[in-house]
Amino acid sequence: MTKRIALISDIHGNQTALEAVIDDIHKHPVDETWFLGDLLGPGPATDVLFDLLEQVNTTIFLNGNWDTDCFLPVLNAPETIDTTSPKWVYLGRIGQYIGEHITPEHLAIMQNAPIHAEIAQGPLNLSLNHNLPDVARGRDLEVAADTNAFAPLFTNESVDIAVYAHVHHQLLRYSTDDRLIINPGAVGEPYFNHPRLNADRRAQYAILTLDEQGMGDVEFRKVTYDIPTELARARVANLPYYELYQELLESGISHTNESDYLIQFDTDGHYTAELETFLNQQRQ
């Protein structure tokens, strides 16, 4: 029996991009959807994203590094957030925003979601990951990495196809022993290192077709969405660090790890003060 599966990842709070992808899926119907992590932040959408994923029968839900390392620590381990670091003020303030706008029911989903899953479909076994099976963050699996770097995706000899996300880049390549590696790209923050390719800001996902003989097809899709609409939603939501979100959507450039750049958006310390107040409340 043939099964069509949408592979979706790295929505990053971008409701408008996900809506466009959902519309495209309805035009190219799938049986189910596998979500590979990084649902929230730095964009403004929270609860509505869960509702949209339900529309396309999302049967696998993974967390990503923004979920496990940026958002959830603000709630679960506030003592680990370094408010002297502009990077962690940025990540923490976005995490605070998410915490203030997500329902307990959806928060519980995030608290319990894994970063890795394995599933059998017909004659094939698949490994599903945000990044590596045991680590949601890191740059080990950049698209130009040596083939040996991808070996950890194959957690045992029975895995035939490894699917991962995190690097925001569509990819199909093979392991050293000719097993398949797929990355569906990013819905909310597509990225190319090559500037002219990076100018293409369309949302990305993939459709994987599996049948009784194995993998029938993998189709990489790109979907246009209205960036001004998404930015207007961010304005209405009073999204922290709006200017960074605008630059990210329009250019694909992220400054998450650039403390010297980030500090200019908190010169009066208001984000730091807001975050410290929130963290103190979480500690009580």
C-alpha angles and dihedrals in degrees: 000000000000119000126190115205128189112218110207131174147155100031091159097193094305105141096173093055092047092049089054091050091048090051090051091049090053088056091049100034121215131193095227144347130234114204115203103195147269097093098157139050158051087042123070104247121101124147096023090063091063090051092051093050089052089059091066098043099254104200099169121048121182132180123233134205094274087055099044101030105030112025107029096047089060087063102029104034109019091162089069095061110100106212091186089068116081088209093056093042087056095046093040095049090051088048090051090052091052092047090053093050106041126088121237090246093057092040088057090056090053093046091056104036118113127221094225137040137172125211138177119222118179109309094343136084119209132199113209120197143161091217121325118355093253103027125053096192136053141079099255094115103049110153093252094048121126113272091245090064090070096056094095089064087071099070094182141002093266095064111104102172128031119199121190139163132184100100093073092228131113112239144168119184141136136248123240089268094046100259117146126258121192133183115183094200127231130308097198105025115025114185140193125176089215107084100220092048090046089058086074101091098178119135114257135213139139139230116219118198118203126181140167091285097048132262110007098182147333117213121193112209135193122197128195117228134176109262094186089058091053092048091049089054090051091051093050090048091053089233114198114244091016091167091060091050091051092051091047094053096042099042108015090236118138126193098186094128097038107096093173089057097042095053092072090069093058104039092137092045096238095133090048092050093047091050094047091052090050093047091050089054090051091052093056 
